[in-house]
Amino acid sequence: MSDEQPEFIPEYNKPDTPGIHMNFDNTVSLYHVVEAEDDFETAAHDIFDLLVESQNEFPDWPRVLYLDIENHARDDGRLEEDMIEFQQEFLIAAMGKFLTALALPLVAVVNPDKQVNDLPDELVLQAPDEELPKENAWPKE
């Protein structure tokens, strides 16, 4: 494991309202709340839409995602499995490279690599363990 720090660590300053916000440290905050009626797919598309909008409005600026999840808790108070998977597999593993940092209910992390700004044209979700059709594969060669 490397002791190197990412080249840029943003100030964590969660906005008061959902949406896209320009910050004094020249970062852009993306703040989204997953509502009780939102499922994995809805939340994923909402986040992707925010990401695209922020790239269009503030091209290549460092992006920090803030996420809150409402009413997706089990009886024991822990998050439902799909919301854990949403954070771990979708936001951190798949979308994390398009962000400089993420402040999630599970964890706050800084991308150790440079943020990728070449966003896919669309978000295509698939069932777990299903191979992605070649025509939708990204990045395109």
FENTA-V517434 format. One record per backbone hydrogen bond with DSSP energy under -0.5 kcal/mol. NH is the residue of the N-H (numbers start at 1). CO is the residue of the C=O. E is the energy in kcal/mol with one decimal. If there is no record, write none. Layout:
nh: (NH NH)
co: (CO CO)
e: (E E)
This chain:
nh: (10 13 19 21 23 26 28 29 30 31 31 32 32 34 34 35 38 43 44 45 46 47 48 49 50 51 52 53 54 55 56 57 58 61 62 64 65 66 66 67 68 70 74 77 80 83 84 85 86 87 88 89 90 91 92 93 94 94 95 96 98 99 100 101 102 103 104 104 109 111 116 119 124 125 130 136 137)
co: (8 11 31 29 27 23 62 21 64 19 29 30 66 32 68 33 35 39 40 41 42 43 44 45 46 47 48 49 50 51 52 53 54 58 26 28 101 30 64 103 32 34 78 74 72 80 80 81 82 83 84 85 85 86 87 88 89 90 90 91 95 96 63 63 109 65 102 107 102 100 97 117 122 123 127 133 134)
e: (-0.5 -0.7 -2.8 -2.5 -2.7 -1.3 -2.7 -3.3 -3.1 -2.9 -0.6 -0.5 -2.4 -0.5 -3.0 -0.7 -1.4 -2.6 -2.7 -2.4 -2.3 -2.3 -2.5 -2.6 -2.0 -2.4 -2.5 -2.6 -2.6 -2.1 -2.4 -2.5 -2.9 -1.9 -0.6 -2.7 -2.3 -3.5 -0.5 -2.2 -2.1 -3.0 -3.5 -1.9 -3.0 -0.8 -1.5 -2.9 -2.0 -1.4 -2.8 -2.1 -1.4 -2.6 -2.4 -1.9 -0.8 -0.6 -2.6 -0.6 -2.0 -1.7 -3.0 -1.6 -2.8 -3.4 -0.6 -2.4 -2.6 -2.7 -3.6 -1.5 -0.6 -0.6 -1.7 -1.7 -1.1)
